[in-house]
Amino acid sequence: MKIAVDFHIHTALSPCGDEDMTPNNIINMCILKGLDAIAITDHNSVENCIACLQVAKNKGIIVIPGMELQTKEEVHLICLFKSIDKALSFQKLVYDKLPVKENNPKLFGRQLIFNKKDEVVGENKRMLIGSSNLSINEVFHEVEKRAGIIIPAHVDRNSYSLIGTLGFIPKELSIKTLEVSKTCNLNTFLDKYRYLRKYQFIQSSDAHYLWDILERENFIEVDQKNIGSIFESLR
């Protein structure tokens, strides 16, 4: 079966995320748009995934805990996990690898943590917008240790992408699926990079505002509508 997905959505925890990107606003918007599965992928953190999972419970939409990790090479990787425990374990590693700097809310925005009622229960003081001290290879190793999946983010962009930074997809990396941005014309992109045709592509919103979240327009094929089948499709 085909399910409609958007695997790249930020909450107000991401410094550049709008403060309306709360758990209830996001989940209800995704339901209104008819999405079957989404991933919450804040910059270098998973702290709002718990509230999003709680809000989505029994609402017929699958929420995957995830993170948009920025490597030391300034490459963005979407890291997805089957369970919040695995995601939190990865977050602990990432926090240890972030620079010891505080976020500047006036410059980058606040980094808000919510509960399931959309109440602000904290503000992350770390500077989440920068790079971790983890290499691309180290991130793949650590995510695979936790049975997670990595999807290189917005590979059509010149900055903060695997192709934009390295110029190619390293063969040794375990990659089946690549993400292109919402506005990318995939056929035109693949005419330019023909060697990428062997990969599976998804298109994600990289939503920082509610209106950016995808409509029911990007699909993946799964055996069943559950997180196990989604991982099988992406892996």
MARBA-3410 file (N, C-alpha, C, O; in Angstrom, 1 decimal):
235
0.8,-1.2,0.0,0.0,0.0,0.0,0.9,1.3,0.0,2.0,1.2,0.4 ~ 0.3,2.4,-0.5,1.0,3.6,-0.5,0.5,4.5,0.7,-0.7,4.6,0.9 ~ 1.5,5.1,1.4,1.1,6.0,2.5,1.7,7.3,2.2,2.8,7.4,1.7 ~ 1.0,8.4,2.7,1.5,9.8,2.5,2.4,10.2,3.7,2.0,10.0,4.8 ~ 3.6,10.7,3.4,4.5,10.9,4.5,5.2,12.3,4.3,5.2,12.9,3.3
5.7,12.8,5.4,6.5,13.9,5.5,7.5,13.7,6.7,7.2,13.8,7.8 ~ 8.7,13.3,6.3,9.7,12.9,7.3,10.7,14.0,7.7,11.8,13.7,8.2 ~ 10.3,15.2,7.6,11.3,16.3,8.0,10.4,17.5,8.5,10.2,18.4,7.7 ~ 10.1,17.5,9.7,9.3,18.5,10.3,9.9,19.0,11.6,10.3,18.2,12.5 ~ 10.1,20.3,11.7,10.7,20.9,12.9,9.6,21.4,13.9,8.5,21.8,13.5
9.9,21.4,15.2,9.1,22.1,16.2,9.8,23.4,16.6,10.8,23.8,16.0 ~ 9.1,24.1,17.5,9.7,25.3,18.0,11.0,25.1,18.8,11.6,26.1,19.4 ~ 11.4,23.9,19.0,12.7,23.6,19.6,13.8,23.9,18.7,14.9,24.3,19.2 ~ 13.6,23.8,17.4,14.6,24.2,16.5,14.7,25.8,16.5,13.6,26.4,16.4 ~ 15.9,26.3,16.6,16.0,27.8,16.8,15.3,28.6,15.6,14.8,29.7,15.9
15.2,28.0,14.5,14.6,28.7,13.4,13.1,28.3,13.2,12.5,28.7,12.2 ~ 12.6,27.5,14.1,11.2,27.0,14.0,10.2,28.0,14.6,10.5,28.6,15.6 ~ 9.1,28.2,13.9,8.1,29.2,14.4,7.6,28.7,15.8,7.4,27.5,16.0 ~ 7.2,29.6,16.6,6.7,29.2,18.0,5.3,28.6,17.9,4.9,28.1,18.9 ~ 4.7,28.7,16.8,3.4,27.9,16.6,3.6,26.5,16.3,2.7,25.7,16.2
4.9,26.1,16.1,5.2,24.7,15.8,5.2,23.9,17.1,6.2,23.4,17.6 ~ 4.0,23.7,17.7,3.8,23.0,18.9,3.3,21.6,18.6,2.9,21.3,17.5 ~ 3.4,20.7,19.6,3.0,19.3,19.3,1.6,19.2,18.8,1.3,18.5,17.8 ~ 0.6,19.8,19.4,-0.8,19.7,19.0,-1.0,20.4,17.7,-1.7,19.9,16.8 ~ -0.4,21.6,17.4,-0.6,22.2,16.2,0.0,21.4,15.0,-0.7,21.3,14.0
1.1,20.8,15.2,1.7,20.0,14.2,0.9,18.7,13.9,0.6,18.4,12.7 ~ 0.6,18.0,14.9,-0.1,16.7,14.7,-1.5,17.0,14.1,-1.9,16.3,13.2 ~ -2.2,18.0,14.6,-3.5,18.2,14.0,-3.5,18.7,12.6,-4.3,18.4,11.8 ~ -2.4,19.5,12.3,-2.3,20.0,10.9,-2.0,18.8,10.0,-2.5,18.7,8.9 ~ -1.1,17.9,10.4,-0.8,16.7,9.6,-2.0,15.8,9.4,-2.2,15.3,8.3
-2.9,15.7,10.4,-4.1,14.9,10.2,-5.0,15.6,9.2,-5.6,15.0,8.4 ~ -5.2,17.0,9.4,-6.0,17.7,8.4,-5.5,17.6,7.0,-6.3,17.5,6.1 ~ -4.2,17.5,6.8,-3.6,17.3,5.5,-3.7,15.9,5.0,-3.3,15.7,3.8 ~ -4.1,15.0,5.8,-4.2,13.6,5.4,-3.0,12.8,5.4,-2.9,11.8,4.6 ~ -2.0,13.2,6.1,-0.7,12.4,6.1,-0.9,11.2,7.0,-1.6,11.2,8.0
-0.2,10.1,6.6,-0.2,8.8,7.3,0.9,8.7,8.3,0.8,8.1,9.3 ~ 2.0,9.3,8.0,3.2,9.1,8.8,4.1,10.3,8.7,4.3,10.9,7.6 ~ 4.7,10.8,9.8,5.6,11.9,9.8,6.8,11.6,10.7,6.8,10.7,11.5 ~ 7.8,12.5,10.6,8.9,12.4,11.5,9.2,13.8,12.1,9.1,14.8,11.4 ~ 9.4,13.8,13.4,9.8,15.1,14.1,11.3,15.1,14.1,12.0,14.2,14.6
11.9,16.2,13.4,13.3,16.2,13.2,13.9,17.6,13.5,14.2,18.3,12.6 ~ 14.0,17.8,14.8,14.6,19.1,15.2,16.1,19.1,15.0,16.7,18.0,15.0 ~ 16.7,20.3,15.0,18.2,20.4,14.9,18.9,19.8,16.2,18.7,20.4,17.3 ~ 19.6,18.8,16.0,20.5,18.2,17.0,19.8,17.9,18.3,20.4,17.9,19.4 ~ 18.5,17.6,18.3,17.7,17.3,19.5,16.5,16.5,19.2,15.9,16.7,18.1
16.0,15.7,20.2,14.7,15.0,20.0,13.8,15.3,21.2,12.8,14.6,21.4 ~ 14.0,16.4,21.9,13.3,16.7,23.1,11.8,16.9,23.0,11.1,16.8,24.0 ~ 11.3,17.3,21.8,9.9,17.5,21.6,9.2,16.2,21.0,8.0,16.2,20.8 ~ 10.0,15.2,20.8,9.4,14.0,20.2,8.4,13.3,21.2,7.4,12.8,20.8 ~ 8.8,13.3,22.4,7.9,12.6,23.4,6.5,13.2,23.4,5.5,12.5,23.4
6.4,14.6,23.5,5.1,15.2,23.5,4.3,14.9,22.2,3.1,14.7,22.2 ~ 5.1,15.0,21.0,4.4,14.7,19.8,3.8,13.3,19.7,2.8,13.1,19.2 ~ 4.6,12.3,20.2,4.1,10.9,20.3,2.9,10.8,21.2,2.0,10.1,20.8 ~ 2.9,11.5,22.3,1.8,11.4,23.2,0.5,12.1,22.5,-0.6,11.5,22.7 ~ 0.7,13.2,21.9,-0.5,13.8,21.2,-1.0,12.9,20.1,-2.2,12.9,19.9
-0.1,12.2,19.4,-0.6,11.4,18.2,-1.2,10.1,18.6,-1.8,9.4,17.8 ~ -1.1,9.7,19.9,-1.6,8.4,20.3,-3.0,8.3,20.0,-3.9,9.1,20.4 ~ -3.4,7.1,19.3,-4.8,6.8,19.0,-5.4,7.8,18.0,-6.7,7.8,17.9 ~ -4.6,8.5,17.2,-5.2,9.4,16.2,-4.9,8.9,14.8,-5.3,9.6,13.8 ~ -4.4,7.7,14.7,-4.3,7.1,13.3,-3.1,7.7,12.5,-3.1,7.4,11.3
-2.2,8.4,13.1,-1.0,8.9,12.4,0.2,8.4,13.1,0.3,8.4,14.3 ~ 1.2,7.9,12.3,2.4,7.4,12.8,3.4,8.6,13.0,3.6,9.3,12.0 ~ 4.0,8.7,14.2,5.0,9.7,14.4,6.3,9.0,14.7,6.4,8.2,15.7 ~ 7.3,9.3,13.9,8.7,8.7,14.1,9.6,9.7,14.8,9.7,10.8,14.4 ~ 10.2,9.3,15.9,11.1,10.1,16.6,12.4,10.3,15.8,13.0,9.3,15.4
12.8,11.5,15.6,14.0,11.7,14.7,14.7,13.0,15.1,14.4,13.7,16.0 ~ 15.8,13.2,14.3,16.6,14.4,14.5,17.3,14.8,13.2,17.6,13.9,12.4 ~ 17.4,16.1,12.9,18.2,16.5,11.8,19.6,16.9,12.4,19.8,17.9,13.0 ~ 20.5,16.0,12.2,21.8,16.1,12.8,22.8,16.8,11.8,22.8,16.5,10.7 ~ 23.5,17.8,12.4,24.5,18.5,11.6,25.9,18.0,11.9,26.3,18.1,13.1
26.5,17.3,11.0,27.9,16.7,11.2,28.9,17.8,11.3,28.7,19.0,11.0 ~ 30.1,17.4,11.6,31.3,18.3,11.7,31.6,18.8,10.3,32.2,19.9,10.1 ~ 31.2,18.1,9.2,31.4,18.5,7.8,30.3,19.5,7.4,30.3,19.9,6.2 ~ 29.4,19.8,8.3,28.3,20.7,8.0,27.3,20.0,7.0,26.8,20.7,6.1 ~ 27.1,18.7,7.2,26.1,18.0,6.4,24.9,17.7,7.2,25.1,17.2,8.4
23.7,17.9,6.7,22.5,17.5,7.5,22.1,16.1,7.1,21.9,15.8,6.0 ~ 21.8,15.3,8.2,21.4,14.0,8.0,20.1,13.8,8.8,20.1,14.1,10.0 ~ 19.1,13.2,8.2,17.8,12.9,8.9,18.0,11.5,9.6,18.2,10.5,8.9 ~ 18.0,11.5,10.9,18.2,10.3,11.7,16.9,9.9,12.3,16.3,10.6,13.1 ~ 16.4,8.7,11.9,15.1,8.2,12.4,15.3,6.9,13.2,16.1,6.1,13.0
14.4,6.8,14.3,14.5,5.7,15.2,13.1,5.1,15.4,12.1,5.8,15.3 ~ 13.1,3.8,15.7,11.9,3.1,15.9,11.2,3.4,17.3,10.0,3.3,17.4 ~ 12.1,3.8,18.2,11.5,4.1,19.6,12.1,5.3,20.2,13.2,5.8,19.8 ~ 11.4,5.9,21.1,11.9,7.2,21.7,13.1,6.9,22.6,14.0,7.7,22.7 ~ 13.2,5.6,23.1,14.4,5.3,23.9,15.7,5.3,23.1,16.7,5.9,23.5
15.6,4.8,21.9,16.8,4.8,21.0,17.1,6.3,20.6,18.3,6.6,20.5 ~ 16.1,7.0,20.4,16.3,8.4,20.0,16.9,9.2,21.1,17.8,10.0,20.9 ~ 16.5,9.0,22.3,17.0,9.7,23.5,18.5,9.3,23.7,19.3,10.1,24.2 ~ 18.8,8.0,23.5,20.1,7.5,23.6,21.1,8.2,22.6,22.2,8.6,23.0 ~ 20.6,8.4,21.4,21.3,9.1,20.4,21.5,10.6,20.8,22.5,11.2,20.6
20.4,11.2,21.3,20.5,12.6,21.7,21.6,12.8,22.8,22.3,13.8,22.7 ~ 21.7,11.9,23.7,22.7,12.0,24.8,24.1,12.1,24.2,24.9,12.9,24.6 ~ 24.3,11.2,23.2,25.6,11.2,22.5,25.8,12.6,21.8,26.9,13.2,21.9 ~ 24.8,13.0,21.1,24.9,14.3,20.3,25.2,15.5,21.3,26.0,16.3,21.0 ~ 24.5,15.5,22.4,24.7,16.6,23.3,26.1,16.7,23.8,26.7,17.7,24.0
26.7,15.5,24.0,28.1,15.4,24.4,29.1,15.9,23.3,30.2,16.3,23.6 ~ 28.6,16.0,22.1,29.4,16.4,21.0,29.1,17.7,20.4,29.7,18.2,19.4 ~ 28.2,18.5,21.1,27.9,19.8,20.7,28.9,20.8,21.4,29.4,20.5,22.5 ~ 29.2,21.9,20.7,30.1,22.9,21.3,29.5,23.5,22.6,28.3,23.6,22.7 ~ 30.4,23.8,23.6,29.9,24.4,24.8,29.6,25.8,24.6,30.4,26.7,25.0
28.5,26.1,24.0,28.0,27.5,23.7,26.6,27.6,24.0,25.8,26.6,23.8 ~ 26.1,28.7,24.5,24.7,28.9,24.7,24.0,29.5,23.5,24.6,30.3,22.8 ~ 22.8,29.2,23.3,22.0,29.7,22.2,21.8,31.2,22.5,21.7,31.7,23.6 ~ 21.8,32.0,21.4,21.4,33.4,21.5,20.0,33.6,20.9,19.8,33.7,19.7 ~ 19.0,33.7,21.8,17.6,33.7,21.4,17.3,34.9,20.5,16.5,34.8,19.6
18.0,36.0,20.7,17.7,37.2,19.9,18.2,37.1,18.5,17.6,37.6,17.6 ~ 19.3,36.3,18.4,19.8,36.1,17.0,19.2,34.9,16.3,18.9,34.9,15.1 ~ 19.0,33.7,17.1,18.6,32.5,16.4,17.2,32.1,16.8,16.6,31.2,16.1 ~ 16.6,32.7,17.8,15.3,32.3,18.2,15.3,31.4,19.5,16.4,30.9,19.8 ~ 14.2,31.3,20.1,14.1,30.5,21.3,14.0,29.0,21.0,13.6,28.7,19.8
14.4,28.2,21.9,14.4,26.7,21.6,13.5,26.1,22.7,13.9,25.7,23.8 ~ 12.2,26.0,22.3,11.1,25.7,23.3,10.9,24.2,23.4,10.8,23.5,22.4 ~ 10.7,23.7,24.7,10.3,22.3,24.9,8.9,22.3,25.5,8.5,23.1,26.4 ~ 8.0,21.5,24.9,6.6,21.4,25.3,6.2,20.1,25.9,6.9,19.1,25.8 ~ 5.1,20.2,26.7,4.4,18.9,27.1,3.3,18.7,26.1,3.1,19.4,25.1
2.5,17.6,26.4,1.4,17.2,25.4,0.3,18.2,25.4,-0.6,18.1,24.5 ~ 0.2,19.2,26.3,-0.8,20.2,26.3,-0.3,21.5,25.6,-1.0,22.5,25.7 ~ 0.8,21.4,25.0,1.5,22.6,24.3,1.9,23.6,25.3,2.1,24.8,25.0 ~ 2.1,23.2,26.6,2.6,24.1,27.6,4.1,24.1,27.5,4.7,23.1,27.4 ~ 4.7,25.3,27.6,6.2,25.4,27.5,6.7,24.9,28.9,6.5,25.5,29.9
7.5,23.8,28.9,8.0,23.3,30.1,9.5,23.5,30.2,10.2,23.1,31.2 ~ 10.1,24.1,29.2,11.5,24.4,29.3,12.0,25.0,28.1,11.3,25.2,27.1 ~ 13.3,25.5,28.2,13.9,26.1,27.0,15.4,25.6,26.9,16.1,25.7,27.9 ~ 15.7,25.0,25.8,17.0,24.4,25.7,18.0,25.5,25.5,17.9,26.3,24.6 ~ 19.0,25.6,26.4,20.0,26.7,26.4,21.2,26.4,25.5,22.0,27.3,25.1
21.3,25.1,25.1,22.5,24.7,24.2,22.3,25.4,22.8,21.2,25.8,22.4 ~ 23.4,25.7,22.1,23.3,26.2,20.8,23.1,25.0,19.8,24.0,24.4,19.4 ~ 21.8,24.8,19.5,21.5,23.6,18.6,21.7,23.9,17.2,21.6,23.0,16.4 ~ 21.9,25.2,16.8,21.9,25.5,15.3,23.2,25.1,14.7,23.3,25.0,13.5 ~ 24.3,24.8,15.5,25.6,24.6,14.9,25.9,23.1,14.6,25.0,22.3,14.6
27.1,22.9,14.3,27.6,21.5,14.0,27.9,20.7,15.3,28.4,21.3,16.2 ~ 27.7,19.4,15.3,28.2,18.5,16.3,29.6,18.2,15.9,30.1,18.4,14.8 ~ 30.3,17.6,16.9,31.7,17.1,16.6,31.6,15.6,16.2,32.5,14.8,16.7 ~ 30.7,15.3,15.4,30.5,13.9,14.9,30.7,13.9,13.4,30.1,14.7,12.7 ~ 31.6,13.0,12.9,31.8,12.9,11.4,30.6,12.2,10.8,29.8,11.5,11.5
30.5,12.3,9.5,29.4,11.5,8.8,29.5,10.0,9.1,28.5,9.4,9.4 ~ 30.7,9.5,9.0,30.9,8.1,9.3,30.5,7.7,10.7,29.9,6.7,10.9 ~ 30.9,8.6,11.6,30.5,8.3,13.0,29.0,8.3,13.2,28.5,7.5,14.0 ~ 28.3,9.2,12.6,26.9,9.3,12.7,26.2,8.0,12.2,25.3,7.4,12.8 ~ 26.7,7.6,11.0,26.1,6.3,10.4,26.4,5.2,11.4,25.5,4.3,11.6
27.5,5.1,12.0,27.9,4.0,12.9,26.9,4.0,14.1,26.4,3.0,14.5 ~ 26.8,5.2,14.7,26.0,5.3,15.9,24.5,5.1,15.7,23.8,4.5,16.5 ~ 24.0,5.6,14.6,22.6,5.4,14.3,22.3,3.9,14.0,21.3,3.4,14.4 ~ 23.2,3.3,13.2,23.0,1.9,12.9,23.1,1.0,14.2,22.4,0.0,14.3 ~ 23.9,1.4,15.1,24.0,0.7,16.4,22.7,0.7,17.1,22.3,-0.3,17.8
21.9,1.7,16.9,20.6,1.9,17.5,19.4,1.4,16.6,18.3,1.7,16.8 ~ 19.8,0.7,15.5,18.8,0.1,14.5,18.0,1.2,13.9,16.9,1.0,13.4 ~ 18.6,2.4,13.8,17.9,3.5,13.1,18.3,3.6,11.6,19.0,2.8,11.1 ~ 17.7,4.6,11.0,17.9,4.9,9.5,18.4,6.3,9.3,18.0,7.2,10.0 ~ 19.3,6.5,8.4,19.7,7.8,8.0,19.3,8.1,6.6,19.5,7.3,5.7
18.7,9.3,6.4,18.3,9.8,5.1,19.1,11.1,4.9,18.7,12.1,5.6 ~ 20.0,11.2,4.0,20.7,12.5,3.8,19.7,13.5,3.4,18.8,13.3,2.5 ~ 19.7,14.7,4.0,18.7,15.7,3.9,19.0,16.6,2.7,20.1,16.9,2.3 ~ 17.9,17.0,2.1,17.9,18.0,0.9,19.2,18.0,0.1,19.9,18.9,0.0 ~ 19.4,16.8,-0.5,20.6,16.7,-1.3,20.7,17.5,-2.5,21.7,17.6,-3.2
19.6,18.2,-2.9,19.6,19.1,-4.1,20.1,20.4,-3.7,20.3,21.3,-4.6 ~ 20.3,20.7,-2.4,20.8,22.1,-2.1,22.3,22.1,-2.1,23.0,21.1,-1.9 ~ 22.8,23.4,-2.3,24.3,23.6,-2.4,24.9,23.6,-1.0,26.1,23.4,-0.8 ~ 24.1,23.9,0.0,24.7,24.0,1.4,24.0,23.0,2.3,22.8,22.7,2.2 ~ 24.8,22.6,3.3,24.3,21.7,4.3,23.7,20.4,3.8,22.8,19.8,4.3
24.3,19.9,2.6,23.8,18.6,2.1,25.1,17.8,1.7,26.2,18.3,1.5 ~ 24.8,16.5,1.6,25.9,15.6,1.3,26.5,15.9,0.0,27.8,15.9,-0.2 ~ 25.7,16.1,-1.1,26.2,16.3,-2.4,26.8,17.8,-2.4,27.9,18.0,-3.1 ~ 26.2,18.7,-1.8,26.6,20.1,-1.8,28.0,20.2,-1.2,28.8,21.0,-1.6 ~ 28.3,19.4,-0.1,29.5,19.5,0.6,30.6,18.6,0.1,31.7,19.0,-0.2
30.2,17.3,-0.2,31.2,16.3,-0.6,31.3,16.3,-2.2,32.3,16.0,-2.8 ~ 30.1,16.5,-2.8,30.1,16.4,-4.2,29.6,15.1,-4.7,29.5,14.8,-5.9 ~ 29.4,14.1,-3.8,29.1,12.7,-4.2,28.5,12.0,-3.0,28.5,12.5,-1.8 ~ 27.9,10.8,-3.2,27.4,10.0,-2.1,28.5,8.9,-1.9,28.7,8.0,-2.8 ~ 29.1,8.9,-0.7,30.1,7.8,-0.5,29.5,6.4,-0.6,28.5,6.2,0.0
30.2,5.6,-1.4,29.7,4.2,-1.6,29.6,3.4,-0.4,28.8,2.5,-0.2 ~ 30.5,3.7,0.6,30.6,2.8,1.8,29.4,3.1,2.8,29.2,2.3,3.7 ~ 28.7,4.1,2.6,27.6,4.5,3.5,26.4,3.7,3.1,26.1,3.5,1.9 ~ 25.7,3.1,4.1,24.5,2.3,3.9,23.3,3.3,3.7,22.6,3.7,4.6 ~ 23.1,3.6,2.4,22.0,4.5,2.0,21.1,3.9,0.9,21.6,3.5,-0.1
19.9,3.9,1.2,18.9,3.5,0.1,18.1,4.7,-0.3,17.7,4.8,-1.5 ~ 17.8,5.6,0.6,16.9,6.7,0.3,17.5,8.0,0.5,18.2,8.3,1.5 ~ 17.3,8.9,-0.4,17.7,10.3,-0.3,16.5,11.3,-0.3,15.5,11.0,-0.8 ~ 16.7,12.4,0.4,15.7,13.4,0.5,16.0,14.6,-0.4,17.1,15.1,-0.4 ~ 15.0,15.0,-1.2,15.1,16.3,-1.9,14.1,17.3,-1.3,13.1,16.9,-0.6
14.4,18.5,-1.5,13.5,19.6,-0.8,12.2,19.7,-1.5,12.0,19.2,-2.7 ~ 11.3,20.4,-0.9,9.9,20.5,-1.3,9.8,21.1,-2.7,8.9,20.7,-3.5 ~ 10.7,22.0,-3.1,10.6,22.7,-4.3,11.4,22.1,-5.5,11.4,22.6,-6.6 ~ 12.1,21.0,-5.2,13.0,20.4,-6.2,12.2,19.7,-7.3,11.2,19.0,-7.0 ~ 12.6,19.9,-8.5,12.0,19.2,-9.6,12.9,17.9,-9.8,14.0,18.0,-10.3
12.4,16.8,-9.3,13.3,15.6,-9.2,13.8,15.1,-10.6,14.9,14.7,-10.7 ~ 12.9,15.2,-11.6,13.4,14.8,-12.9,14.6,15.7,-13.4,15.5,15.1,-14.0 ~ 14.4,17.0,-13.2,15.5,17.9,-13.6,16.8,17.6,-12.8,17.9,17.6,-13.4 ~ 16.6,17.3,-11.5,17.7,17.0,-10.7,18.5,15.8,-11.1,19.7,15.7,-11.2 ~ 17.7,14.7,-11.5,18.3,13.5,-11.9,18.9,13.5,-13.2,19.7,12.7,-13.6
18.4,14.4,-14.1,19.1,14.6,-15.4,20.5,15.2,-15.2,21.4,14.9,-15.9 ~ 20.7,15.9,-14.1,22.0,16.5,-13.8,22.9,15.5,-13.1,24.1,15.4,-13.3 ~ 22.2,14.7,-12.2,23.0,13.7,-11.4,22.5,12.3,-11.8,21.8,11.6,-10.9 ~ 22.8,11.8,-12.9,22.2,10.5,-13.4,22.6,9.3,-12.5,21.8,8.4,-12.4 ~ 23.8,9.4,-11.9,24.2,8.2,-11.1,23.4,8.1,-9.9,23.5,7.0,-9.2
22.6,9.0,-9.6,21.7,8.9,-8.4,20.4,8.2,-8.6,19.6,7.9,-7.7 ~ 20.2,7.8,-9.9,18.9,7.1,-10.2,18.8,5.8,-9.5,17.7,5.2,-9.4 ~ 19.9,5.2,-9.0,19.8,3.9,-8.3,19.2,4.1,-6.9,18.9,3.1,-6.2 ~ 19.1,5.3,-6.4,18.5,5.5,-5.0,17.0,5.8,-5.1,16.4,6.1,-6.1 ~ 16.4,5.5,-3.9,15.0,5.9,-3.7,14.9,7.3,-3.2,15.8,7.7,-2.4
14.0,8.1,-3.7,13.9,9.5,-3.3,12.6,9.7,-2.5,11.5,9.2,-2.9 ~ 12.7,10.6,-1.5,11.5,11.1,-0.9,11.6,12.6,-0.9,12.7,13.2,-1.0 ~ 10.4,13.3,-0.9,10.4,14.7,-0.9,9.8,15.1,0.4,8.7,14.7,0.8 ~ 10.5,16.0,1.2,10.0,16.4,2.5,9.8,17.9,2.6,10.3,18.6,1.7 ~ 9.1,18.3,3.6,8.8,19.8,3.7,10.0,20.6,4.3,10.1,21.8,4.0
10.7,20.0,5.3,11.7,20.7,6.1,10.9,21.9,6.8,11.4,23.0,6.8 ~ 9.7,21.5,7.2,8.7,22.6,7.7,9.2,23.3,9.0,9.5,22.6,10.0 ~ 9.3,24.6,8.9,9.5,25.4,10.1,8.3,26.2,10.5,8.2,26.8,11.5 ~ 7.3,26.2,9.6,6.0,26.8,9.8,4.9,25.8,9.5,5.1,24.9,8.7 ~ 3.8,26.0,10.1,2.7,25.0,9.9,2.3,24.9,8.5,2.0,23.8,8.0
2.3,26.0,7.8,1.8,26.0,6.4,2.8,25.3,5.4,2.5,25.0,4.3 ~ 4.0,25.1,5.9,5.0,24.4,5.1,4.8,22.9,5.0,5.3,22.3,4.1 ~ 4.1,22.3,6.0,4.0,20.9,6.0,3.3,20.4,4.7,2.4,21.0,4.2 ~ 3.8,19.3,4.2,3.4,18.7,2.9,1.9,18.4,3.0,1.3,18.0,4.0 ~ 1.2,18.6,1.8,-0.1,18.1,1.6,0.1,16.5,1.4,1.2,16.0,1.5
-1.0,15.9,1.0,-0.9,14.4,0.7,-0.4,14.3,-0.7,-1.1,14.0,-1.6 ~ 1.0,14.4,-0.8,1.6,14.5,-2.1,2.8,13.7,-2.3,3.3,13.4,-3.4 ~ 3.4,13.2,-1.2,4.6,12.4,-1.3,4.4,11.0,-0.6,4.0,11.0,0.5 ~ 4.6,9.9,-1.4,4.2,8.6,-0.9,5.4,7.6,-0.9,6.3,7.8,-1.6 ~ 5.3,6.7,0.0,6.2,5.5,0.0,5.3,4.3,0.0,4.2,4.3,0.4
5.9,3.2,-0.5,5.2,1.9,-0.6,5.6,1.1,0.6,6.7,0.9,0.9 ~ 4.6,0.6,1.4,4.8,-0.2,2.6,3.9,-1.5,2.5,2.9,-1.5,1.9 ~ 4.3,-2.5,3.2,3.5,-3.7,3.3,2.3,-3.5,4.3,1.2,-3.9,4.0 ~ 2.6,-2.8,5.4,1.6,-2.5,6.4,1.8,-1.1,6.9,2.9,-0.5,6.8 ~ 0.7,-0.5,7.4,0.9,0.9,7.9,1.4,0.8,9.4,0.6,0.9,10.3
2.7,0.6,9.5,3.3,0.6,10.8,4.8,1.0,10.7,5.3,1.0,9.6 ~ 5.4,1.3,11.8,6.8,1.8,11.8,7.8,0.8,11.3,8.7,1.1,10.6 ~ 7.5,-0.5,11.5,8.4,-1.5,11.0,8.4,-1.6,9.5,9.5,-1.7,8.9 ~ 7.2,-1.5,8.9,7.2,-1.6,7.4,7.8,-0.3,6.8,8.4,-0.3,5.8 ~ 7.6,0.8,7.5,8.2,2.1,7.0,9.7,2.0,7.0,10.4,2.4,6.0
10.3,1.4,8.0,11.7,1.3,8.1,12.2,0.3,7.0,13.3,0.5,6.4 ~ 11.4,-0.8,6.8,11.8,-1.7,5.7,11.8,-1.0,4.4,12.7,-1.3,3.5 ~ 10.9,-0.1,4.2,10.8,0.6,2.9,11.9,1.5,2.7,12.4,1.7,1.6 ~ 12.4,2.2,3.8,13.4,3.2,3.7,14.8,2.6,3.7,15.8,3.2,3.3 ~ 15.0,1.4,4.3,16.3,0.9,4.6,17.0,0.3,3.4,18.1,-0.2,3.5
END
